[in-house]
Amino acid sequence: MTHRDSIEAVMEALQRQWSEATARDPIPAEPIMEVARAFLPRSPTQKARIEGPGRLTPADDMIKARYASTILRVAQTSDRETAARLVGSIAVDLPLQSELPEIADIHLRAIASFVQLATSLRDTTNPKQPPWKTAVDAAADWLRAVEMLRQSTIH
């Protein structure tokens, strides 16, 4: 199996999961959260992890920022069409309303750079190099901000 075949297999699996996830009605999160709260000890660390439905914790923000950085790394090693699809997929992951405004602002700036990169990758007539550095730097800024927030909430 070639590198390209591996990437295509991953992309197909992700698209299949996305289709399956969006085809059904969402499961209400509140009852699940209540069950989880009933079985977990009431330590401050665990209370921070279970904030309630629709609320991002610093760990959730960290996962989203790391995911975007990982997708960008994979996209850089892909052909142009695959890279455009990968980058486009992270460009639609908007901040939730519960995200801290400071983090949401940095997240939105990262999304703007992802959109710019995806658009550039799709435009094969443009001789300019796609703005990879801008997108990678924006993702790094987002991840750095989330890491700083996480450190401030741990200490």
C-alpha positions as CSV (number, residue, x, y, z in Angstrom):
1,M,0.0,0.0,0.0
2,T,1.5,3.3,-1.1
3,H,1.4,6.5,1.0
4,R,-1.3,7.9,-1.3
5,D,-3.4,4.8,-0.9
6,S,-3.1,5.2,2.9
7,I,-4.2,8.8,2.8
8,E,-7.1,7.9,0.5
9,A,-8.2,5.1,2.8
10,V,-8.1,7.5,5.8
11,M,-10.1,10.1,3.8
12,E,-12.7,7.5,2.8
13,A,-13.1,6.3,6.3
14,L,-13.4,9.9,7.6
15,Q,-16.0,10.7,4.9
16,R,-18.0,7.6,5.7
17,Q,-17.9,8.4,9.4
18,W,-19.0,12.0,8.7
19,S,-21.9,10.8,6.5
20,E,-23.0,8.3,9.1
21,A,-22.8,10.9,11.9
22,T,-24.7,13.6,10.0
23,A,-27.4,11.1,8.7
24,R,-28.8,10.4,12.1
25,D,-30.4,12.6,14.7
26,P,-28.0,13.8,17.4
27,I,-28.2,11.9,20.8
28,P,-29.1,14.3,23.6
29,A,-26.0,14.8,25.7
30,E,-27.7,15.8,29.0
31,P,-28.8,12.3,30.2
32,I,-25.3,10.9,29.3
33,M,-23.7,13.7,31.3
34,E,-25.9,13.1,34.3
35,V,-25.0,9.4,34.3
36,A,-21.3,10.2,34.1
37,R,-21.6,12.7,37.0
38,A,-23.3,10.0,39.1
39,F,-20.4,7.6,38.8
40,L,-17.4,10.0,39.0
41,P,-15.8,11.2,42.2
42,R,-16.3,14.8,42.9
43,S,-12.7,16.0,42.7
44,P,-11.9,19.5,41.3
45,T,-10.1,17.9,38.3
46,Q,-13.1,15.8,37.4
47,K,-15.5,18.6,37.8
48,A,-13.4,20.7,35.4
49,R,-13.6,17.9,32.8
50,I,-17.4,17.6,33.0
51,E,-18.7,21.1,32.5
52,G,-22.0,20.2,31.0
53,P,-23.5,19.9,27.6
54,G,-22.3,22.3,24.9
55,R,-19.4,23.5,26.9
56,L,-15.8,23.2,25.9
57,T,-13.1,22.5,28.4
58,P,-9.5,23.5,27.8
59,A,-8.8,19.8,27.0
60,D,-11.5,19.9,24.2
61,D,-9.9,23.1,22.8
62,M,-6.6,21.4,22.9
63,I,-7.9,18.4,20.9
64,K,-9.4,20.6,18.2
65,A,-6.2,22.7,17.9
66,R,-4.0,19.6,17.8
67,Y,-6.3,18.0,15.2
68,A,-6.0,21.1,13.0
69,S,-2.2,21.1,13.2
70,T,-2.1,17.3,12.4
71,I,-4.4,17.7,9.4
72,L,-2.2,20.5,8.1
73,R,0.9,18.3,8.4
74,V,-0.8,15.5,6.6
75,A,-2.1,17.9,3.9
76,Q,1.4,19.2,3.3
77,T,2.5,15.8,2.2
78,S,-0.5,15.1,0.0
79,D,-1.3,16.0,-3.6
80,R,-3.0,19.3,-4.2
81,E,-6.5,18.0,-4.5
82,T,-6.3,15.9,-1.3
83,A,-4.7,18.7,0.5
84,A,-7.5,21.1,-0.5
85,R,-10.1,18.6,0.9
86,L,-8.2,18.1,4.1
87,V,-7.7,21.8,4.8
88,G,-11.3,22.5,3.8
89,S,-12.5,20.0,6.3
90,I,-10.8,21.9,9.2
91,A,-11.9,25.3,7.8
92,V,-15.6,24.5,8.7
93,D,-15.0,23.6,12.3
94,L,-16.2,26.8,13.8
95,P,-15.8,27.7,17.5
96,L,-18.7,26.9,19.8
97,Q,-20.5,29.7,21.5
98,S,-19.2,28.4,24.8
99,E,-15.5,28.8,23.7
100,L,-13.7,31.7,25.5
101,P,-13.8,34.8,23.4
102,E,-10.0,35.1,23.4
103,I,-9.6,31.6,22.1
104,A,-12.5,31.9,19.7
105,D,-10.9,34.9,18.1
106,I,-7.6,33.1,17.6
107,H,-9.6,30.0,16.3
108,L,-11.5,32.2,13.8
109,R,-8.2,33.7,12.6
110,A,-6.9,30.2,12.1
111,I,-10.0,29.2,10.2
112,A,-9.6,32.3,7.9
113,S,-6.1,31.2,7.0
114,F,-7.4,27.6,6.4
115,V,-10.0,29.0,4.0
116,Q,-7.4,31.0,2.2
117,L,-5.1,28.0,1.9
118,A,-7.9,25.7,0.7
119,T,-9.0,28.2,-1.9
120,S,-5.5,28.6,-3.1
121,L,-5.0,24.9,-3.3
122,R,-8.2,24.5,-5.4
123,D,-7.1,27.3,-7.8
124,T,-4.7,25.4,-10.1
125,T,-4.5,28.4,-12.4
126,N,-2.8,30.6,-9.8
127,P,1.0,30.4,-10.1
128,K,1.5,31.6,-6.5
129,Q,2.6,29.1,-3.9
130,P,-0.3,28.2,-1.5
131,P,0.0,30.1,1.9
132,W,1.1,27.1,3.9
133,K,3.2,29.1,6.4
134,T,0.3,31.4,7.2
135,A,-2.0,28.5,8.0
136,V,0.6,26.5,9.9
137,D,1.5,29.6,11.9
138,A,-2.2,30.3,12.7
139,A,-2.7,26.8,13.9
140,A,0.4,27.0,16.0
141,D,-0.9,30.3,17.5
142,W,-4.2,28.7,18.3
143,L,-2.5,25.7,19.9
144,R,-0.2,27.9,21.9
145,A,-3.1,30.0,23.2
146,V,-5.0,26.9,24.2
147,E,-1.9,25.4,26.0
148,M,-1.4,28.7,27.9
149,L,-5.1,28.7,28.9
150,R,-4.8,25.1,30.0
151,Q,-1.7,25.8,32.1
152,S,-3.4,28.7,33.8
153,T,-6.4,26.6,34.7
154,I,-4.2,23.7,36.1
155,H,-2.1,25.9,38.3
